[in-house]
Amino acid sequence: AGAGGGLGTWGTATGLSASFYTAQDAIFDYAETKGIQIIPVLFGNYWAIANYKSEKCNQLGVTASAMRAYMRTCADEYVAHYKTHAAVAAWEISNEWNNYAELNAYPSGNDYTGAAYRLDSANRITIANLVAALADVATTIKAQDSSRCVISGNAGPWYTTWAGLDGYEAVVQRINPDPIDTICVHIYSYAGNNV
């Protein structure tokens, strides 16, 4: 397809710069010329979205919030633009997103949120709020492109070190809501985290 070969036009509601769109098109078109498949990852820093929309992170759990509306708009515009591109293999939502909430409960004392999380409970990113937001985004993606898989880009094997494989099964079921089709799991090989 290529950027000049029938891609949708970019929307303007996301507020992203023209240079972002130009760079994205170049990456996808180059991948296509090399026969490479891309799985675009949508969303990463939820605090940045909250700040941009002047809301607290707990608004991830509210369907009518500005954060959720912005995420739907971004997903809608991005997928509408690339759904005809030959280089797109699937769509992934976020990357190791459950670390934001899950690892704060991990006994090793990891803190992935910083002082803002500890001092302001409204800025806490919870699994329930993230799951609701991801399901919302997945629905938006599928409305634009029902032919490709939607992936939940979560983390998780670390969970086995204190909850075992049964614990990991439980967390995987909890963090992969419909209409997400499949999951992406990163396996890290280091002492104490082998499964």
Backbone bond lengths (Angstrom), bond angles and torsions (degrees), N, CA, C in turn:
res aa  C-N    CA-C-N  psi(-1)  N-CA   C-N-CA  omega(-1)  CA-C   N-CA-C  phi
1 A - - - 1.460 - - 1.516 109.52 -
2 G 1.344 116.84 -65.09 1.458 119.90 -179.34 1.511 111.30 77.09
3 A 1.326 116.09 159.66 1.461 120.62 -177.69 1.517 111.13 -61.47
4 G 1.323 117.40 -28.76 1.458 120.03 178.77 1.510 112.48 -95.00
5 G 1.327 117.38 5.22 1.451 120.13 -172.56 1.507 114.44 -114.27
6 G 1.302 118.13 42.40 1.445 120.35 172.02 1.515 115.39 105.16
7 L 1.327 119.04 9.66 1.461 119.68 176.33 1.519 109.50 -67.42
8 G 1.325 114.73 151.76 1.448 119.06 175.79 1.518 110.73 -66.69
9 T 1.311 115.66 160.77 1.461 119.13 177.43 1.520 109.08 -80.03
10 W 1.324 115.37 152.98 1.461 119.17 178.88 1.515 110.05 -74.38
11 G 1.325 115.41 139.86 1.451 119.91 171.13 1.520 109.91 -78.37
12 T 1.305 116.83 177.16 1.462 120.97 -178.00 1.525 112.72 -122.00
13 A 1.305 117.92 -4.35 1.463 120.72 -172.83 1.523 113.33 -72.22
14 T 1.336 118.55 -17.67 1.460 119.82 -177.56 1.521 112.42 -77.11
15 G 1.332 117.62 -23.04 1.456 120.82 -177.67 1.509 114.06 78.00
16 L 1.336 117.90 9.10 1.460 120.98 177.84 1.520 110.25 -76.81
17 S 1.318 115.88 152.92 1.456 120.10 -174.05 1.518 112.06 -77.07
18 A 1.329 115.63 157.13 1.467 121.57 177.61 1.523 110.63 -60.74
19 S 1.337 117.19 -33.55 1.463 119.66 -179.28 1.534 111.23 -66.42
20 F 1.337 117.16 -30.71 1.461 120.45 174.88 1.519 110.21 -61.86
21 Y 1.322 115.88 -48.46 1.457 120.36 -178.75 1.525 111.27 -63.53
22 T 1.313 116.64 -42.16 1.464 120.66 -179.71 1.525 110.82 -62.08
23 A 1.322 116.53 -44.17 1.468 120.89 179.40 1.524 111.15 -64.56
24 Q 1.323 117.19 -41.85 1.457 120.62 178.50 1.527 111.24 -61.06
25 D 1.316 116.43 -46.39 1.470 120.29 178.96 1.527 110.92 -58.35
26 A 1.324 116.27 -42.74 1.468 120.61 -178.64 1.530 110.95 -63.15
27 I 1.327 117.05 -40.90 1.469 121.32 179.38 1.523 110.45 -64.01
28 F 1.312 117.11 -48.14 1.459 120.68 -178.82 1.529 111.39 -64.41
29 D 1.321 116.46 -41.84 1.463 119.51 -179.38 1.527 111.45 -67.06
30 Y 1.323 117.00 -39.38 1.469 120.30 177.47 1.526 110.08 -63.96
31 A 1.322 117.01 -43.45 1.463 120.68 178.52 1.522 110.46 -58.65
32 E 1.326 116.36 -41.46 1.459 119.77 -179.52 1.527 111.50 -63.35
33 T 1.332 117.13 -40.58 1.474 119.74 179.88 1.527 111.77 -65.42
34 K 1.326 117.75 -25.38 1.463 122.61 -179.84 1.529 112.86 -96.56
35 G 1.320 117.28 0.45 1.452 120.46 -178.64 1.511 113.55 71.83
36 I 1.336 116.48 25.38 1.468 122.11 -178.48 1.524 109.49 -95.46
37 Q 1.333 115.55 137.63 1.463 121.47 175.02 1.527 109.57 -95.53
38 I 1.320 116.43 141.48 1.463 123.16 -179.26 1.524 109.39 -117.92
39 I 1.330 115.12 139.08 1.459 120.73 169.14 1.529 106.06 -113.25
40 P 1.333 117.45 96.56 1.467 119.50 179.69 1.529 110.70 -63.59
41 V 1.322 115.71 140.26 1.463 121.84 177.50 1.522 108.17 -108.10
42 L 1.314 116.24 118.54 1.458 121.67 -179.83 1.522 109.79 -98.03
43 F 1.303 116.62 127.50 1.463 125.63 173.64 1.523 113.37 77.82
44 G 1.312 113.75 142.22 1.452 120.21 179.66 1.510 111.83 -150.27
45 N 1.318 117.30 -61.32 1.456 121.03 -175.12 1.524 110.00 -96.85
46 Y 1.328 115.15 98.60 1.465 119.57 -176.19 1.527 112.33 -72.83
47 W 1.337 116.76 -25.95 1.468 119.04 174.83 1.525 110.36 -64.53
48 A 1.329 116.90 -36.34 1.469 120.33 178.83 1.528 110.48 -64.67
49 I 1.331 116.85 -39.88 1.469 119.93 177.95 1.522 109.78 -65.28
50 A 1.324 116.08 -43.46 1.470 119.59 178.84 1.520 110.88 -59.84
51 N 1.334 116.83 -45.36 1.461 120.24 179.26 1.519 111.51 -63.53
52 Y 1.324 116.50 -42.12 1.470 121.33 -178.37 1.527 110.78 -62.55
53 K 1.324 116.27 -36.48 1.463 120.55 -178.12 1.534 112.30 -97.42
54 S 1.339 117.47 7.43 1.471 123.09 177.80 1.529 112.19 55.34
55 E 1.333 115.44 45.94 1.451 121.52 176.84 1.518 109.83 -130.35
56 K 1.318 115.74 168.07 1.455 121.91 172.70 1.527 108.55 -88.78
57 C 1.332 115.78 157.62 1.460 120.31 -176.08 1.528 113.64 -64.48
58 N 1.330 117.23 -21.77 1.467 117.80 178.80 1.529 111.93 -65.27
59 Q 1.338 116.94 -13.77 1.460 120.51 178.24 1.532 112.62 -72.62
60 L 1.335 116.83 -8.48 1.466 119.71 171.15 1.522 111.12 -57.06
61 G 1.320 116.32 -29.00 1.459 121.05 -178.29 1.513 114.53 -85.40
62 V 1.326 117.64 -0.37 1.465 121.59 -176.02 1.524 109.75 -109.73
63 T 1.319 116.78 114.56 1.465 121.51 -175.74 1.522 112.41 -55.35
64 A 1.327 117.26 -39.64 1.464 121.02 -175.67 1.529 113.94 -87.40
65 S 1.328 117.58 5.92 1.468 119.87 -177.81 1.523 111.74 -70.58
66 A 1.323 115.45 160.50 1.463 120.82 177.08 1.522 111.14 -65.18
67 M 1.338 117.01 -35.37 1.466 120.49 177.94 1.521 111.05 -59.91
68 R 1.329 115.72 -50.93 1.462 120.01 -177.25 1.525 110.85 -66.16
69 A 1.330 117.20 -39.04 1.473 119.68 178.09 1.522 110.26 -61.99
70 Y 1.332 116.54 -41.57 1.464 120.90 178.92 1.525 111.27 -64.61
71 M 1.324 117.08 -41.93 1.457 120.19 178.80 1.523 111.35 -63.41
72 R 1.328 116.88 -41.61 1.465 119.59 177.05 1.519 110.90 -62.91
73 T 1.331 116.79 -41.73 1.464 120.95 179.68 1.521 111.25 -63.31
74 C 1.332 116.48 -45.85 1.470 120.52 179.46 1.522 110.79 -60.45
75 A 1.334 116.22 -47.42 1.461 120.13 -179.40 1.521 110.62 -63.12
76 D 1.315 116.65 -43.42 1.458 121.54 -178.98 1.529 111.12 -60.94
77 E 1.333 116.86 -46.98 1.468 120.80 -178.58 1.517 111.77 -68.48
78 Y 1.316 117.03 -41.60 1.461 121.08 -176.33 1.529 110.75 -67.64
79 V 1.327 115.81 -47.32 1.462 119.70 -178.53 1.528 110.76 -69.43
80 A 1.318 117.85 -38.73 1.464 120.29 177.12 1.524 110.88 -58.45
81 H 1.314 116.28 -36.62 1.466 120.75 -178.51 1.523 112.16 -72.25
82 Y 1.336 116.81 -40.65 1.469 119.89 -171.15 1.525 115.53 -103.53
83 K 1.321 118.96 -2.20 1.466 119.21 -173.48 1.527 113.55 -65.13
84 T 1.320 117.73 -18.46 1.468 119.69 177.16 1.521 112.42 -97.53
85 H 1.324 117.16 0.93 1.471 120.15 -175.86 1.525 110.34 -81.00
86 A 1.320 116.15 130.94 1.468 121.55 -176.86 1.520 113.13 -65.62
87 A 1.325 118.03 -21.09 1.468 120.46 -176.70 1.525 112.90 -79.33
88 V 1.318 118.68 -14.29 1.466 120.98 -176.00 1.527 110.48 -80.13
89 A 1.337 116.36 120.66 1.463 121.59 179.33 1.525 111.93 -94.21
90 A 1.330 117.18 -36.72 1.466 122.75 -176.83 1.522 106.84 -168.14
91 W 1.311 116.03 178.30 1.472 122.46 176.96 1.527 108.33 -120.46
92 E 1.324 116.64 133.72 1.461 120.54 177.48 1.517 109.32 -119.51
93 I 1.331 115.77 139.64 1.459 120.62 178.97 1.516 108.91 -104.33
94 S 1.303 116.03 112.39 1.456 124.96 175.39 1.531 112.03 65.52
95 N 1.327 115.83 177.10 1.452 122.26 -178.08 1.523 108.99 -138.63
96 E 1.333 115.24 116.44 1.464 120.92 -178.03 1.529 111.84 51.23
97 W 1.316 114.21 39.57 1.461 120.40 -172.00 1.523 113.43 -63.25
98 N 1.328 117.64 -31.50 1.460 118.48 -177.00 1.525 113.06 -71.22
99 N 1.342 117.24 -12.60 1.465 119.18 174.14 1.520 111.99 -57.45
100 Y 1.335 116.63 -32.73 1.460 120.17 -178.00 1.522 111.75 -55.41
101 A 1.321 116.07 -36.31 1.463 119.42 -177.18 1.518 112.61 -109.40
102 E 1.325 117.59 -44.26 1.459 120.52 -173.66 1.526 113.01 -63.76
103 L 1.329 117.70 -44.40 1.462 119.46 -173.12 1.519 113.53 -71.21
104 N 1.314 117.54 -15.45 1.457 118.70 176.31 1.522 112.05 -71.06
105 A 1.341 115.65 -17.90 1.461 120.07 177.36 1.527 111.68 -97.00
106 Y 1.299 116.44 -3.13 1.463 120.81 -176.54 1.526 109.85 -71.01
107 P 1.329 118.64 134.89 1.472 121.10 -172.66 1.529 115.65 -59.53
108 S 1.341 117.78 -18.79 1.459 118.80 -177.91 1.525 112.30 -71.01
109 G 1.319 116.97 -11.97 1.460 119.75 177.40 1.512 114.27 86.67
110 N 1.337 118.00 18.02 1.464 120.18 176.39 1.520 109.75 -58.77
111 D 1.311 115.88 143.05 1.458 120.61 177.67 1.523 107.78 -130.83
112 Y 1.318 116.45 105.49 1.461 121.62 -177.45 1.521 112.36 -99.72
113 T 1.328 116.26 11.36 1.454 117.29 -173.49 1.521 114.14 -123.02
114 G 1.299 117.73 -23.91 1.455 119.70 177.42 1.514 113.64 80.87
115 A 1.330 114.86 -174.09 1.462 121.43 -173.49 1.520 112.43 -63.36
116 A 1.342 117.39 -33.64 1.461 119.44 -177.90 1.525 111.08 -59.73
117 Y 1.308 116.24 -36.83 1.472 121.10 178.38 1.523 109.54 -66.62
118 R 1.307 116.52 -47.87 1.460 119.97 -174.48 1.524 112.74 -67.83
119 L 1.320 117.42 -32.46 1.454 121.57 -174.02 1.522 113.35 -92.45
120 D 1.333 117.49 -19.36 1.459 120.54 -173.92 1.526 108.85 -134.58
121 S 1.318 116.62 99.83 1.462 119.79 -175.43 1.526 112.00 -63.42
122 A 1.325 118.18 -25.82 1.470 120.27 178.76 1.521 111.52 -68.88
123 N 1.327 117.25 -18.24 1.462 120.35 178.32 1.519 111.97 -95.21
124 R 1.311 117.06 8.09 1.455 119.81 177.62 1.524 109.88 -75.74
125 I 1.303 115.33 135.54 1.456 120.77 175.00 1.518 107.17 -96.15
126 T 1.313 116.06 115.39 1.455 120.80 -177.80 1.524 110.38 -104.60
127 I 1.326 115.44 157.60 1.458 120.45 177.56 1.529 110.49 -60.57
128 A 1.319 117.58 -44.00 1.466 120.30 -178.21 1.522 111.33 -59.09
129 N 1.333 116.67 -44.07 1.468 119.94 -179.97 1.522 111.73 -67.79
130 L 1.328 116.67 -40.50 1.463 120.24 178.40 1.521 111.58 -65.10
131 V 1.313 117.15 -43.79 1.462 120.85 -179.98 1.527 110.24 -60.55
132 A 1.329 116.92 -42.86 1.466 120.50 178.13 1.524 111.13 -61.60
133 A 1.328 116.39 -43.71 1.469 120.45 -179.72 1.522 111.33 -66.01
134 L 1.335 117.67 -42.73 1.457 120.71 -179.70 1.524 112.11 -64.76
135 A 1.322 116.88 -40.04 1.463 120.00 177.36 1.525 110.30 -62.50
136 D 1.328 116.35 -39.48 1.465 122.35 178.30 1.533 110.36 -62.51
137 V 1.334 116.43 -47.16 1.456 120.99 179.70 1.529 110.91 -64.83
138 A 1.323 117.25 -40.89 1.470 121.02 178.79 1.522 110.67 -60.57
139 T 1.319 117.00 -40.94 1.465 121.17 177.62 1.524 110.61 -62.20
140 T 1.336 116.49 -41.36 1.470 121.30 178.37 1.521 110.69 -63.22
141 I 1.327 116.36 -44.37 1.471 120.66 179.65 1.521 110.37 -61.58
142 K 1.319 117.22 -46.62 1.465 121.09 -177.31 1.524 112.22 -65.95
143 A 1.320 116.72 -28.53 1.466 119.50 176.48 1.528 110.83 -66.21
144 Q 1.327 116.42 -30.99 1.466 121.43 178.46 1.525 111.74 -86.64
145 D 1.323 117.34 -38.54 1.461 121.39 -173.61 1.523 109.29 -143.44
146 S 1.320 115.81 96.75 1.469 120.34 -178.82 1.520 111.97 -87.31
147 S 1.335 117.39 -2.91 1.467 119.88 -174.68 1.528 113.65 -90.31
148 R 1.341 117.67 -17.69 1.463 120.17 -177.25 1.522 111.26 -109.72
149 C 1.307 113.68 154.01 1.450 122.61 179.73 1.537 110.53 -70.55
150 V 1.326 116.60 142.62 1.466 122.63 172.14 1.530 107.48 -108.44
151 I 1.330 115.40 124.38 1.463 122.42 -173.32 1.523 110.16 -109.52
152 S 1.314 116.24 138.31 1.458 121.72 170.27 1.522 107.98 -91.21
153 G 1.308 116.75 114.11 1.466 120.63 -176.82 1.510 111.84 -87.26
154 N 1.329 115.78 69.17 1.461 118.51 -176.74 1.518 112.45 -100.67
155 A 1.317 114.72 166.92 1.459 122.37 173.77 1.517 107.72 -101.25
156 G 1.323 117.71 177.68 1.442 115.76 175.72 1.502 119.40 168.58
157 P 1.345 122.29 -30.66 1.457 119.23 -174.81 1.526 114.30 -57.01
158 W 1.329 117.90 -26.38 1.466 120.76 176.88 1.520 111.63 -56.44
159 Y 1.331 117.08 -26.35 1.458 122.03 -176.21 1.523 111.49 -62.11
160 T 1.331 116.79 -27.44 1.466 119.86 -177.50 1.518 112.46 -67.23
161 T 1.323 118.78 -20.10 1.459 120.44 -176.99 1.515 112.43 -71.54
162 W 1.334 118.00 -17.60 1.460 119.12 177.52 1.519 113.46 -132.70
163 A 1.332 117.91 -3.43 1.462 119.11 176.87 1.520 112.42 -129.38
164 G 1.342 117.70 -4.26 1.454 120.48 179.30 1.519 112.75 73.46
165 L 1.314 116.70 178.03 1.462 121.06 -177.95 1.525 112.15 -65.32
166 D 1.334 117.26 -32.96 1.464 119.47 176.53 1.522 110.24 -64.06
167 G 1.330 115.88 -39.56 1.462 119.89 177.19 1.510 111.59 -63.98
168 Y 1.323 116.05 -39.57 1.463 120.07 178.59 1.522 110.91 -65.82
169 E 1.322 116.94 -40.45 1.465 120.03 177.46 1.531 110.08 -59.64
170 A 1.320 116.55 -41.99 1.463 120.55 -179.66 1.517 111.40 -63.89
171 V 1.339 117.02 -42.86 1.457 119.06 -178.00 1.521 111.22 -70.37
172 V 1.331 117.76 -35.31 1.462 120.92 178.05 1.526 110.30 -64.07
173 Q 1.311 117.18 -41.48 1.460 120.07 177.94 1.523 111.22 -64.48
174 R 1.312 116.30 -36.16 1.470 120.59 -176.13 1.523 112.74 -73.54
175 I 1.332 117.38 -30.72 1.466 119.11 -171.53 1.520 113.71 -105.01
176 N 1.315 117.45 14.38 1.463 120.43 178.52 1.524 110.33 -128.78
177 P 1.318 116.30 77.19 1.465 120.78 -173.53 1.532 112.31 -77.49
178 D 1.318 116.68 155.58 1.462 120.57 166.84 1.519 107.31 -62.94
179 P 1.338 118.57 144.59 1.460 128.12 7.55 1.537 114.54 -97.34
180 I 1.334 118.41 27.82 1.469 120.53 176.26 1.523 108.91 -65.17
181 D 1.333 116.54 137.35 1.460 121.66 -174.13 1.517 113.89 -88.03
182 T 1.319 116.84 -38.96 1.455 119.92 -174.61 1.526 109.47 -154.38
183 I 1.330 116.47 178.58 1.450 121.19 -177.34 1.521 110.79 -125.06
184 C 1.303 115.37 159.28 1.457 123.02 172.87 1.520 106.24 -117.68
185 V 1.315 117.09 121.55 1.461 121.28 -179.60 1.514 108.94 -119.43
186 H 1.312 117.48 131.05 1.454 122.90 178.30 1.525 108.98 -97.11
187 I 1.298 115.79 120.70 1.464 120.80 179.54 1.530 109.08 -97.40
188 Y 1.308 117.26 115.27 1.458 122.46 178.86 1.530 108.28 -104.39
189 S 1.285 116.46 129.74 1.460 120.12 -178.12 1.522 109.46 -102.00
190 Y 1.321 116.10 102.10 1.459 121.09 172.29 1.520 108.53 -154.44
191 A 1.302 115.07 161.11 1.471 120.74 -173.92 1.517 111.32 -53.74
192 G 1.316 115.43 134.07 1.452 120.56 177.32 1.513 114.22 87.11
193 N 1.328 117.45 -4.19 1.456 119.68 -177.25 1.521 111.34 -130.43
194 N 1.319 116.57 25.96 1.457 120.19 -178.43 1.535 109.46 -89.08
195 V 1.325 114.93 137.41 1.472 119.62 -179.36 1.511 109.89 -123.18
